């Protein structure tokens, strides 16, 4: 199998957060009328949740490096 550890999941969450941030900005009203039927509020909430999850994993990684050093 393909084992994923905590740090691999952190990288995956970071990539997902970047994709969600870019897509939420592309769907913003600043770019004019967009004909995509996506709930912008739900997308923004998902983006914030994934970004916070990534930041938590990054803080945990930094904390473990400082503790082990």
PyMOL Python script that loads the backbone (N, CA, C, O; Angstrom):
from pymol import cmd

cmd.read_pdbstr("""\
ATOM      1  N   UNK A   1       0.827  -1.196   0.000  1.00  0.00           N
ATOM      2  CA  UNK A   1       0.000   0.000   0.000  1.00  0.00           C
ATOM      3  C   UNK A   1       0.867   1.254   0.000  1.00  0.00           C
ATOM      4  O   UNK A   1       2.094   1.194   0.080  1.00  0.00           O
ATOM      5  N   UNK A   2       0.195   2.370  -0.091  1.00  0.00           N
ATOM      6  CA  UNK A   2       0.855   3.669  -0.099  1.00  0.00           C
ATOM      7  C   UNK A   2       0.576   4.357   1.231  1.00  0.00           C
ATOM      8  O   UNK A   2      -0.469   4.986   1.393  1.00  0.00           O
ATOM      9  N   UNK A   3       1.498   4.244   2.186  1.00  0.00           N
ATOM     10  CA  UNK A   3       1.230   4.831   3.506  1.00  0.00           C
ATOM     11  C   UNK A   3       1.405   6.351   3.498  1.00  0.00           C
ATOM     12  O   UNK A   3       2.374   6.877   2.951  1.00  0.00           O
ATOM     13  N   UNK A   4       0.474   7.019   4.098  1.00  0.00           N
ATOM     14  CA  UNK A   4       0.567   8.468   4.267  1.00  0.00           C
ATOM     15  C   UNK A   4       0.791   8.758   5.741  1.00  0.00           C
ATOM     16  O   UNK A   4       0.034   8.294   6.593  1.00  0.00           O
ATOM     17  N   UNK A   5       1.825   9.519   6.038  1.00  0.00           N
ATOM     18  CA  UNK A   5       2.013   9.911   7.422  1.00  0.00           C
ATOM     19  C   UNK A   5       1.471  11.330   7.618  1.00  0.00           C
ATOM     20  O   UNK A   5       0.896  11.930   6.710  1.00  0.00           O
ATOM     21  N   UNK A   6       1.671  11.834   8.810  1.00  0.00           N
ATOM     22  CA  UNK A   6       1.116  13.134   9.173  1.00  0.00           C
ATOM     23  C   UNK A   6       1.664  14.250   8.293  1.00  0.00           C
ATOM     24  O   UNK A   6       0.928  15.172   7.941  1.00  0.00           O
ATOM     25  N   UNK A   7       2.915  14.185   7.941  1.00  0.00           N
ATOM     26  CA  UNK A   7       3.544  15.257   7.171  1.00  0.00           C
ATOM     27  C   UNK A   7       3.085  15.231   5.713  1.00  0.00           C
ATOM     28  O   UNK A   7       2.954  16.282   5.085  1.00  0.00           O
ATOM     29  N   UNK A   8       2.843  14.040   5.174  1.00  0.00           N
ATOM     30  CA  UNK A   8       2.299  13.954   3.816  1.00  0.00           C
ATOM     31  C   UNK A   8       0.889  14.534   3.756  1.00  0.00           C
ATOM     32  O   UNK A   8       0.524  15.210   2.795  1.00  0.00           O
ATOM     33  N   UNK A   9       0.114  14.263   4.783  1.00  0.00           N
ATOM     34  CA  UNK A   9      -1.236  14.829   4.839  1.00  0.00           C
ATOM     35  C   UNK A   9      -1.183  16.349   4.971  1.00  0.00           C
ATOM     36  O   UNK A   9      -2.035  17.049   4.422  1.00  0.00           O
ATOM     37  N   UNK A  10      -0.200  16.859   5.688  1.00  0.00           N
ATOM     38  CA  UNK A  10      -0.041  18.306   5.820  1.00  0.00           C
ATOM     39  C   UNK A  10       0.242  18.943   4.465  1.00  0.00           C
ATOM     40  O   UNK A  10      -0.306  19.998   4.146  1.00  0.00           O
ATOM     41  N   UNK A  11       1.092  18.307   3.672  1.00  0.00           N
ATOM     42  CA  UNK A  11       1.373  18.816   2.334  1.00  0.00           C
ATOM     43  C   UNK A  11       0.136  18.763   1.449  1.00  0.00           C
ATOM     44  O   UNK A  11      -0.123  19.694   0.688  1.00  0.00           O
ATOM     45  N   UNK A  12      -0.615  17.697   1.543  1.00  0.00           N
ATOM     46  CA  UNK A  12      -1.855  17.573   0.772  1.00  0.00           C
ATOM     47  C   UNK A  12      -2.853  18.651   1.171  1.00  0.00           C
ATOM     48  O   UNK A  12      -3.504  19.244   0.311  1.00  0.00           O
ATOM     49  N   UNK A  13      -2.975  18.906   2.453  1.00  0.00           N
ATOM     50  CA  UNK A  13      -3.881  19.959   2.929  1.00  0.00           C
ATOM     51  C   UNK A  13      -3.420  21.325   2.428  1.00  0.00           C
ATOM     52  O   UNK A  13      -4.250  22.167   2.084  1.00  0.00           O
ATOM     53  N   UNK A  14      -2.107  21.556   2.383  1.00  0.00           N
ATOM     54  CA  UNK A  14      -1.588  22.835   1.878  1.00  0.00           C
ATOM     55  C   UNK A  14      -1.947  23.028   0.412  1.00  0.00           C
ATOM     56  O   UNK A  14      -2.351  24.119   0.012  1.00  0.00           O
ATOM     57  N   UNK A  15      -1.805  21.987  -0.388  1.00  0.00           N
ATOM     58  CA  UNK A  15      -2.143  22.084  -1.810  1.00  0.00           C
ATOM     59  C   UNK A  15      -3.634  22.341  -1.992  1.00  0.00           C
ATOM     60  O   UNK A  15      -4.028  23.163  -2.820  1.00  0.00           O
ATOM     61  N   UNK A  16      -4.461  21.642  -1.224  1.00  0.00           N
ATOM     62  CA  UNK A  16      -5.914  21.845  -1.309  1.00  0.00           C
ATOM     63  C   UNK A  16      -6.272  23.269  -0.893  1.00  0.00           C
ATOM     64  O   UNK A  16      -7.129  23.896  -1.515  1.00  0.00           O
ATOM     65  N   UNK A  17      -5.628  23.784   0.150  1.00  0.00           N
ATOM     66  CA  UNK A  17      -5.900  25.152   0.606  1.00  0.00           C
ATOM     67  C   UNK A  17      -5.550  26.170  -0.472  1.00  0.00           C
ATOM     68  O   UNK A  17      -6.293  27.129  -0.683  1.00  0.00           O
ATOM     69  N   UNK A  18      -4.427  25.970  -1.154  1.00  0.00           N
ATOM     70  CA  UNK A  18      -4.036  26.894  -2.218  1.00  0.00           C
ATOM     71  C   UNK A  18      -5.026  26.842  -3.372  1.00  0.00           C
ATOM     72  O   UNK A  18      -5.399  27.881  -3.917  1.00  0.00           O
ATOM     73  N   UNK A  19      -5.451  25.648  -3.745  1.00  0.00           N
ATOM     74  CA  UNK A  19      -6.433  25.507  -4.828  1.00  0.00           C
ATOM     75  C   UNK A  19      -7.746  26.183  -4.459  1.00  0.00           C
ATOM     76  O   UNK A  19      -8.339  26.880  -5.282  1.00  0.00           O
ATOM     77  N   UNK A  20      -8.199  25.982  -3.235  1.00  0.00           N
ATOM     78  CA  UNK A  20      -9.454  26.605  -2.805  1.00  0.00           C
ATOM     79  C   UNK A  20      -9.329  28.122  -2.732  1.00  0.00           C
ATOM     80  O   UNK A  20     -10.261  28.836  -3.100  1.00  0.00           O
ATOM     81  N   UNK A  21      -8.191  28.620  -2.261  1.00  0.00           N
ATOM     82  CA  UNK A  21      -8.002  30.071  -2.212  1.00  0.00           C
ATOM     83  C   UNK A  21      -8.021  30.695  -3.596  1.00  0.00           C
ATOM     84  O   UNK A  21      -8.641  31.739  -3.803  1.00  0.00           O
ATOM     85  N   UNK A  22      -7.348  30.062  -4.537  1.00  0.00           N
ATOM     86  CA  UNK A  22      -7.324  30.588  -5.905  1.00  0.00           C
ATOM     87  C   UNK A  22      -8.713  30.537  -6.526  1.00  0.00           C
ATOM     88  O   UNK A  22      -9.143  31.497  -7.164  1.00  0.00           O
ATOM     89  N   UNK A  23      -9.413  29.429  -6.345  1.00  0.00           N
ATOM     90  CA  UNK A  23     -10.742  29.316  -6.954  1.00  0.00           C
ATOM     91  C   UNK A  23     -11.739  30.272  -6.316  1.00  0.00           C
ATOM     92  O   UNK A  23     -12.607  30.804  -7.007  1.00  0.00           O
ATOM     93  N   UNK A  24     -11.633  30.502  -5.011  1.00  0.00           N
ATOM     94  CA  UNK A  24     -12.561  31.453  -4.389  1.00  0.00           C
ATOM     95  C   UNK A  24     -12.282  32.881  -4.851  1.00  0.00           C
ATOM     96  O   UNK A  24     -13.209  33.681  -4.973  1.00  0.00           O
ATOM     97  N   UNK A  25     -11.024  33.208  -5.109  1.00  0.00           N
ATOM     98  CA  UNK A  25     -10.713  34.538  -5.622  1.00  0.00           C
ATOM     99  C   UNK A  25     -11.134  34.690  -7.080  1.00  0.00           C
ATOM    100  O   UNK A  25     -11.551  35.771  -7.496  1.00  0.00           O
ATOM    101  N   UNK A  26     -11.028  33.625  -7.851  1.00  0.00           N
ATOM    102  CA  UNK A  26     -11.453  33.690  -9.248  1.00  0.00           C
ATOM    103  C   UNK A  26     -12.971  33.852  -9.368  1.00  0.00           C
ATOM    104  O   UNK A  26     -13.463  34.401 -10.354  1.00  0.00           O
ATOM    105  N   UNK A  27     -13.702  33.379  -8.377  1.00  0.00           N
ATOM    106  CA  UNK A  27     -15.156  33.504  -8.394  1.00  0.00           C
ATOM    107  C   UNK A  27     -15.657  34.766  -7.705  1.00  0.00           C
ATOM    108  O   UNK A  27     -16.866  34.962  -7.576  1.00  0.00           O
ATOM    109  N   UNK A  28     -14.742  35.622  -7.260  1.00  0.00           N
ATOM    110  CA  UNK A  28     -15.182  36.823  -6.562  1.00  0.00           C
ATOM    111  C   UNK A  28     -15.845  37.787  -7.537  1.00  0.00           C
ATOM    112  O   UNK A  28     -15.704  37.668  -8.754  1.00  0.00           O
ATOM    113  N   UNK A  29     -16.556  38.723  -6.981  1.00  0.00           N
ATOM    114  CA  UNK A  29     -17.319  39.665  -7.804  1.00  0.00           C
ATOM    115  C   UNK A  29     -16.431  40.701  -8.492  1.00  0.00           C
ATOM    116  O   UNK A  29     -16.909  41.442  -9.351  1.00  0.00           O
ATOM    117  N   UNK A  30     -15.170  40.765  -8.137  1.00  0.00           N
ATOM    118  CA  UNK A  30     -14.272  41.734  -8.754  1.00  0.00           C
ATOM    119  C   UNK A  30     -13.986  41.394 -10.220  1.00  0.00           C
ATOM    120  O   UNK A  30     -13.637  42.274 -11.007  1.00  0.00           O
ATOM    121  N   UNK A  31     -14.133  40.128 -10.582  1.00  0.00           N
ATOM    122  CA  UNK A  31     -13.836  39.715 -11.947  1.00  0.00           C
ATOM    123  C   UNK A  31     -15.055  39.741 -12.857  1.00  0.00           C
ATOM    124  O   UNK A  31     -15.003  39.222 -13.972  1.00  0.00           O
ATOM    125  N   UNK A  32     -16.133  40.328 -12.408  1.00  0.00           N
ATOM    126  CA  UNK A  32     -17.323  40.426 -13.245  1.00  0.00           C
ATOM    127  C   UNK A  32     -18.242  39.236 -13.071  1.00  0.00           C
ATOM    128  O   UNK A  32     -18.151  38.502 -12.087  1.00  0.00           O
ATOM    129  N   UNK A  33     -19.120  39.052 -14.029  1.00  0.00           N
ATOM    130  CA  UNK A  33     -20.114  37.981 -13.944  1.00  0.00           C
ATOM    131  C   UNK A  33     -19.470  36.643 -14.284  1.00  0.00           C
ATOM    132  O   UNK A  33     -18.829  36.481 -15.322  1.00  0.00           O
ATOM    133  N   UNK A  34     -19.659  35.701 -13.384  1.00  0.00           N
ATOM    134  CA  UNK A  34     -19.151  34.345 -13.570  1.00  0.00           C
ATOM    135  C   UNK A  34     -20.360  33.419 -13.604  1.00  0.00           C
ATOM    136  O   UNK A  34     -21.198  33.466 -12.704  1.00  0.00           O
ATOM    137  N   UNK A  35     -20.460  32.583 -14.624  1.00  0.00           N
ATOM    138  CA  UNK A  35     -21.623  31.715 -14.791  1.00  0.00           C
ATOM    139  C   UNK A  35     -21.419  30.331 -14.187  1.00  0.00           C
ATOM    140  O   UNK A  35     -21.831  29.331 -14.775  1.00  0.00           O
ATOM    141  N   UNK A  36     -20.795  30.267 -13.038  1.00  0.00           N
ATOM    142  CA  UNK A  36     -20.592  28.990 -12.357  1.00  0.00           C
ATOM    143  C   UNK A  36     -21.514  28.959 -11.146  1.00  0.00           C
ATOM    144  O   UNK A  36     -21.549  29.902 -10.356  1.00  0.00           O
ATOM    145  N   UNK A  37     -22.259  27.867 -11.007  1.00  0.00           N
ATOM    146  CA  UNK A  37     -23.212  27.754  -9.908  1.00  0.00           C
ATOM    147  C   UNK A  37     -22.549  27.096  -8.693  1.00  0.00           C
ATOM    148  O   UNK A  37     -22.736  25.907  -8.437  1.00  0.00           O
ATOM    149  N   UNK A  38     -21.783  27.883  -7.962  1.00  0.00           N
ATOM    150  CA  UNK A  38     -21.136  27.423  -6.741  1.00  0.00           C
ATOM    151  C   UNK A  38     -21.509  28.407  -5.639  1.00  0.00           C
ATOM    152  O   UNK A  38     -21.467  29.623  -5.829  1.00  0.00           O
ATOM    153  N   UNK A  39     -21.872  27.859  -4.489  1.00  0.00           N
ATOM    154  CA  UNK A  39     -22.194  28.708  -3.352  1.00  0.00           C
ATOM    155  C   UNK A  39     -20.897  29.342  -2.845  1.00  0.00           C
ATOM    156  O   UNK A  39     -20.054  28.661  -2.259  1.00  0.00           O
ATOM    157  N   UNK A  40     -20.744  30.636  -3.072  1.00  0.00           N
ATOM    158  CA  UNK A  40     -19.487  31.312  -2.752  1.00  0.00           C
ATOM    159  C   UNK A  40     -19.223  31.344  -1.250  1.00  0.00           C
ATOM    160  O   UNK A  40     -18.073  31.250  -0.820  1.00  0.00           O
ATOM    161  N   UNK A  41     -20.277  31.474  -0.454  1.00  0.00           N
ATOM    162  CA  UNK A  41     -20.092  31.513   0.994  1.00  0.00           C
ATOM    163  C   UNK A  41     -19.593  30.157   1.501  1.00  0.00           C
ATOM    164  O   UNK A  41     -18.717  30.097   2.364  1.00  0.00           O
ATOM    165  N   UNK A  42     -20.147  29.086   0.969  1.00  0.00           N
ATOM    166  CA  UNK A  42     -19.709  27.751   1.378  1.00  0.00           C
ATOM    167  C   UNK A  42     -18.270  27.492   0.936  1.00  0.00           C
ATOM    168  O   UNK A  42     -17.493  26.882   1.671  1.00  0.00           O
ATOM    169  N   UNK A  43     -17.916  27.955  -0.260  1.00  0.00           N
ATOM    170  CA  UNK A  43     -16.546  27.793  -0.746  1.00  0.00           C
ATOM    171  C   UNK A  43     -15.574  28.575   0.122  1.00  0.00           C
ATOM    172  O   UNK A  43     -14.497  28.079   0.451  1.00  0.00           O
ATOM    173  N   UNK A  44     -15.944  29.788   0.495  1.00  0.00           N
ATOM    174  CA  UNK A  44     -15.076  30.595   1.348  1.00  0.00           C
ATOM    175  C   UNK A  44     -14.923  29.964   2.730  1.00  0.00           C
ATOM    176  O   UNK A  44     -13.830  29.981   3.296  1.00  0.00           O
ATOM    177  N   UNK A  45     -16.004  29.407   3.281  1.00  0.00           N
ATOM    178  CA  UNK A  45     -15.923  28.736   4.579  1.00  0.00           C
ATOM    179  C   UNK A  45     -15.040  27.490   4.500  1.00  0.00           C
ATOM    180  O   UNK A  45     -14.267  27.222   5.420  1.00  0.00           O
ATOM    181  N   UNK A  46     -15.147  26.734   3.420  1.00  0.00           N
ATOM    182  CA  UNK A  46     -14.298  25.554   3.244  1.00  0.00           C
ATOM    183  C   UNK A  46     -12.839  25.969   3.109  1.00  0.00           C
ATOM    184  O   UNK A  46     -11.950  25.308   3.646  1.00  0.00           O
ATOM    185  N   UNK A  47     -12.594  27.056   2.396  1.00  0.00           N
ATOM    186  CA  UNK A  47     -11.235  27.556   2.231  1.00  0.00           C
ATOM    187  C   UNK A  47     -10.632  27.945   3.571  1.00  0.00           C
ATOM    188  O   UNK A  47      -9.483  27.613   3.861  1.00  0.00           O
ATOM    189  N   UNK A  48     -11.397  28.639   4.377  1.00  0.00           N
ATOM    190  CA  UNK A  48     -10.907  29.057   5.696  1.00  0.00           C
ATOM    191  C   UNK A  48     -10.645  27.838   6.580  1.00  0.00           C
ATOM    192  O   UNK A  48      -9.637  27.793   7.285  1.00  0.00           O
ATOM    193  N   UNK A  49     -11.538  26.854   6.551  1.00  0.00           N
ATOM    194  CA  UNK A  49     -11.371  25.653   7.372  1.00  0.00           C
ATOM    195  C   UNK A  49     -10.124  24.874   6.970  1.00  0.00           C
ATOM    196  O   UNK A  49      -9.363  24.437   7.834  1.00  0.00           O
ATOM    197  N   UNK A  50      -9.909  24.697   5.682  1.00  0.00           N
ATOM    198  CA  UNK A  50      -8.730  23.951   5.225  1.00  0.00           C
ATOM    199  C   UNK A  50      -7.454  24.737   5.513  1.00  0.00           C
ATOM    200  O   UNK A  50      -6.435  24.145   5.868  1.00  0.00           O
ATOM    201  N   UNK A  51      -7.495  26.049   5.368  1.00  0.00           N
ATOM    202  CA  UNK A  51      -6.318  26.869   5.660  1.00  0.00           C
ATOM    203  C   UNK A  51      -5.950  26.805   7.143  1.00  0.00           C
ATOM    204  O   UNK A  51      -4.773  26.706   7.490  1.00  0.00           O
ATOM    205  N   UNK A  52      -6.953  26.862   8.010  1.00  0.00           N
ATOM    206  CA  UNK A  52      -6.699  26.755   9.450  1.00  0.00           C
ATOM    207  C   UNK A  52      -6.149  25.373   9.791  1.00  0.00           C
ATOM    208  O   UNK A  52      -5.256  25.248  10.629  1.00  0.00           O
ATOM    209  N   UNK A  53      -6.678  24.339   9.147  1.00  0.00           N
ATOM    210  CA  UNK A  53      -6.167  22.990   9.378  1.00  0.00           C
ATOM    211  C   UNK A  53      -4.702  22.897   8.983  1.00  0.00           C
ATOM    212  O   UNK A  53      -3.903  22.297   9.703  1.00  0.00           O
ATOM    213  N   UNK A  54      -4.341  23.482   7.850  1.00  0.00           N
ATOM    214  CA  UNK A  54      -2.936  23.480   7.439  1.00  0.00           C
ATOM    215  C   UNK A  54      -2.074  24.242   8.433  1.00  0.00           C
ATOM    216  O   UNK A  54      -0.987  23.782   8.785  1.00  0.00           O
ATOM    217  N   UNK A  55      -2.538  25.395   8.890  1.00  0.00           N
ATOM    218  CA  UNK A  55      -1.746  26.168   9.840  1.00  0.00           C
ATOM    219  C   UNK A  55      -1.535  25.399  11.141  1.00  0.00           C
ATOM    220  O   UNK A  55      -0.461  25.473  11.737  1.00  0.00           O
ATOM    221  N   UNK A  56      -2.546  24.668  11.581  1.00  0.00           N
ATOM    222  CA  UNK A  56      -2.413  23.855  12.792  1.00  0.00           C
ATOM    223  C   UNK A  56      -1.369  22.764  12.587  1.00  0.00           C
ATOM    224  O   UNK A  56      -0.540  22.529  13.466  1.00  0.00           O
ATOM    225  N   UNK A  57      -1.402  22.094  11.431  1.00  0.00           N
ATOM    226  CA  UNK A  57      -0.412  21.053  11.176  1.00  0.00           C
ATOM    227  C   UNK A  57       0.994  21.638  11.063  1.00  0.00           C
ATOM    228  O   UNK A  57       1.964  21.004  11.477  1.00  0.00           O
ATOM    229  N   UNK A  58       1.108  22.841  10.507  1.00  0.00           N
ATOM    230  CA  UNK A  58       2.418  23.490  10.417  1.00  0.00           C
ATOM    231  C   UNK A  58       2.944  23.851  11.804  1.00  0.00           C
ATOM    232  O   UNK A  58       4.131  23.684  12.083  1.00  0.00           O
ATOM    233  N   UNK A  59       2.070  24.339  12.666  1.00  0.00           N
ATOM    234  CA  UNK A  59       2.475  24.662  14.041  1.00  0.00           C
ATOM    235  C   UNK A  59       2.899  23.398  14.781  1.00  0.00           C
ATOM    236  O   UNK A  59       3.882  23.416  15.521  1.00  0.00           O
ATOM    237  N   UNK A  60       2.168  22.303  14.590  1.00  0.00           N
ATOM    238  CA  UNK A  60       2.549  21.047  15.230  1.00  0.00           C
ATOM    239  C   UNK A  60       3.904  20.558  14.732  1.00  0.00           C
ATOM    240  O   UNK A  60       4.701  20.032  15.509  1.00  0.00           O
ATOM    241  N   UNK A  61       4.161  20.729  13.458  1.00  0.00           N
ATOM    242  CA  UNK A  61       5.454  20.305  12.914  1.00  0.00           C
ATOM    243  C   UNK A  61       6.590  21.149  13.488  1.00  0.00           C
ATOM    244  O   UNK A  61       7.638  20.612  13.848  1.00  0.00           O
ATOM    245  N   UNK A  62       6.395  22.442  13.576  1.00  0.00           N
ATOM    246  CA  UNK A  62       7.409  23.331  14.152  1.00  0.00           C
ATOM    247  C   UNK A  62       7.628  23.000  15.626  1.00  0.00           C
ATOM    248  O   UNK A  62       8.763  22.993  16.100  1.00  0.00           O
ATOM    249  N   UNK A  63       6.546  22.727  16.348  1.00  0.00           N
ATOM    250  CA  UNK A  63       6.658  22.398  17.770  1.00  0.00           C
ATOM    251  C   UNK A  63       7.439  21.109  17.967  1.00  0.00           C
ATOM    252  O   UNK A  63       8.266  21.024  18.875  1.00  0.00           O
ATOM    253  N   UNK A  64       7.192  20.100  17.130  1.00  0.00           N
ATOM    254  CA  UNK A  64       7.939  18.853  17.293  1.00  0.00           C
ATOM    255  C   UNK A  64       9.409  19.037  16.949  1.00  0.00           C
ATOM    256  O   UNK A  64      10.265  18.395  17.558  1.00  0.00           O
ATOM    257  N   UNK A  65       9.724  19.903  15.983  1.00  0.00           N
ATOM    258  CA  UNK A  65      11.121  20.166  15.655  1.00  0.00           C
ATOM    259  C   UNK A  65      11.823  20.874  16.810  1.00  0.00           C
ATOM    260  O   UNK A  65      12.979  20.581  17.113  1.00  0.00           O
ATOM    261  N   UNK A  66      11.118  21.809  17.456  1.00  0.00           N
ATOM    262  CA  UNK A  66      11.720  22.525  18.567  1.00  0.00           C
ATOM    263  C   UNK A  66      11.891  21.622  19.787  1.00  0.00           C
ATOM    264  O   UNK A  66      12.873  21.746  20.519  1.00  0.00           O
ATOM    265  N   UNK A  67      10.953  20.730  20.003  1.00  0.00           N
ATOM    266  CA  UNK A  67      11.037  19.836  21.162  1.00  0.00           C
ATOM    267  C   UNK A  67      12.160  18.822  20.970  1.00  0.00           C
ATOM    268  O   UNK A  67      12.886  18.510  21.914  1.00  0.00           O
ATOM    269  N   UNK A  68      12.304  18.312  19.757  1.00  0.00           N
ATOM    270  CA  UNK A  68      13.327  17.303  19.487  1.00  0.00           C
ATOM    271  C   UNK A  68      14.718  17.892  19.333  1.00  0.00           C
ATOM    272  O   UNK A  68      15.706  17.159  19.384  1.00  0.00           O
ATOM    273  N   UNK A  69      14.816  19.199  19.146  1.00  0.00           N
ATOM    274  CA  UNK A  69      16.131  19.824  18.927  1.00  0.00           C
ATOM    275  C   UNK A  69      16.894  20.025  20.206  1.00  0.00           C
ATOM    276  O   UNK A  69      18.013  20.538  20.184  1.00  0.00           O
TER     277      UNK A  69
END
""", "prot")
cmd.dss("prot")
cmd.show_as("cartoon", "prot")
cmd.util.cbc("prot")
cmd.orient("prot")
